[in-house]
Amino acid sequence: MSLASSEAGRRLHLLFDWASAQDDRRRLALWIVVALALHAGAYTLFRLSYPVPRAARISDATLYVLLPGSRESSLIAPYLASADPALVAPEGRPNLNLPPPAIPAYKPSYETWTPVVSPLPDAQPRVVPPLVRVYAPVEVSDSYAPPPRQAAPASDTQLVFSPALASRAPRNRPQLHFTTTRGEQLAPSEFLLAIAPDGRVLHVLKNGSGQALDDEASIYLMSLWFQRGNGSAIAWGTATFHWGLDIKREKSP
């Protein structure tokens, strides 16, 4: 028990083994002496040994006057004449010959050339419906008139070209085989074609209603070969598909 207490006392002695207060007092006294010595040295350097500045006597201003007609005045006369502020003032420059502003050499094209304007078409007579002069009751027939029936679609699909391409229409056309889903209303599909002078189809631009058959019709038009044209310019025209009853219909997936 005594051994354990002595071991614990040794550890506490190491933990709380502070320096003696007597050593701190000696260090503080030493630093005070060093600070006083530094202050005394700085005072001696900057107040006793450094020379005291003395204010110099201000000299009197001297005014030099150039006599008219003297050699000195004749030497600086051109400088004074050129440095006169009245020469550059706006009031002193009324008679200066300023060059006129430069006239640009550009002339608008409409002053020298008049474009050719196409004449306006003849005025069409205005069609005015006849006015009803009789204010009597209008007779209405009691007989029922059935509405006009819409013409049934053609049995076969028709491909019609515009007048610009009708004269160059291909003589041999592949047979039309198109497939669509059941229940789809088939409106006519129109395409814009660009035909090369040798008869090749250069461009096929869809102008249809976005139907499923438009892609198949575009592929079909690209496979055509038109007749050779007379000139060397590209011919533009339209091709319209009027869908018939030969379109094969399948169930939608």
WOPEPE-V8247 format. One record per pair of residues at least 12 apart in sequence whose ideal C-beta (glycine too) atoms are under 10 Angstrom apart, sorted by the first residue. I is the first residue (numbers start at 1). J is the second residue. Records with the same first field share a line. If there is no record, write none. Layout:
I: J + J
This chain:
152: 244 + 245
153: 186 + 242 + 243 + 244 + 245 + 246 + 247
154: 242 + 243 + 244 + 245 + 246
155: 244 + 245 + 246
156: 176 + 242 + 243 + 244 + 245 + 246 + 247
157: 176 + 177 + 178 + 186 + 213 + 217 + 241 + 242 + 243 + 244 + 245 + 246 + 247
158: 176 + 188 + 240 + 241 + 242 + 243 + 244
159: 173 + 176 + 217 + 220 + 221 + 224 + 239 + 240 + 241 + 242
160: 188 + 190 + 238 + 239 + 240 + 241 + 242
161: 193 + 195 + 226 + 237 + 238 + 239 + 240
162: 190 + 192 + 193 + 235 + 236 + 237 + 238 + 239 + 240
163: 237 + 238
164: 193 + 195 + 235 + 236 + 237 + 238
165: 193 + 195 + 226 + 227 + 229 + 235 + 236 + 237 + 238 + 239
166: 237
167: 226 + 227 + 229 + 230 + 235
168: 195 + 199 + 226 + 227 + 228 + 229 + 230 + 235 + 237
169: 224 + 226 + 227 + 237 + 239
170: 199 + 201 + 223 + 224 + 225 + 226 + 227
171: 225 + 226 + 227
172: 224 + 225
173: 220 + 223 + 224 + 225
174: 220 + 223 + 224
175: 246
176: 216 + 217 + 220 + 241 + 243 + 244 + 246 + 247
177: 216 + 220 + 246 + 247 + 248
178: 212 + 213 + 216 + 217 + 220 + 241 + 243 + 244 + 246 + 247 + 248 + 249
179: 212 + 213 + 216 + 247 + 248 + 249 + 250
180: 211 + 212 + 213 + 216 + 243 + 247 + 248 + 249 + 250 + 252
181: 212 + 249 + 250 + 251 + 252 + 253
182: 249 + 250 + 251 + 252
183: 249 + 251 + 252
184: 211 + 212 + 213 + 243 + 247 + 249 + 252
185: 209 + 211 + 243
186: 209 + 211 + 212 + 213 + 241 + 242 + 243 + 244 + 247 + 249
187: 208 + 209 + 210 + 211 + 213 + 241 + 242 + 243
188: 208 + 209 + 211 + 240 + 241 + 242 + 243
189: 206 + 207 + 208 + 209 + 210 + 211 + 213 + 214 + 216 + 217 + 218 + 239 + 240 + 241 + 242 + 243
190: 205 + 206 + 207 + 208 + 209 + 214 + 217 + 238 + 239 + 240 + 241
191: 203 + 204 + 205 + 206 + 207 + 208 + 214 + 217 + 218 + 220 + 221 + 237 + 238 + 239 + 240 + 241
192: 204 + 205 + 206 + 207 + 236 + 237 + 238 + 239
193: 205 + 221 + 222 + 224 + 226 + 235 + 236 + 237 + 238 + 239
194: 234 + 235 + 236 + 237
195: 224 + 225 + 226 + 227 + 228 + 229 + 234 + 235 + 236 + 237
196: 226 + 228 + 229 + 232 + 233 + 234 + 235
197: 226 + 228 + 229 + 230 + 231 + 232 + 233 + 234 + 235
198: 225 + 226 + 227 + 228 + 229 + 232
199: 224 + 225 + 226 + 227 + 228 + 229 + 235
200: 222 + 224 + 225 + 226
201: 218 + 221 + 222 + 223 + 224 + 225 + 226 + 239
202: 222 + 234 + 235 + 236
203: 221 + 222 + 234 + 236
204: 217 + 218 + 219 + 220 + 221 + 222 + 224 + 239
205: 218 + 236 + 238
206: 218
207: 238 + 239 + 240
208: 240 + 241
211: 241 + 243
212: 252
213: 241 + 243 + 247
214: 241
216: 241
217: 239 + 240 + 241 + 243
220: 239 + 241
221: 239 + 241
224: 239
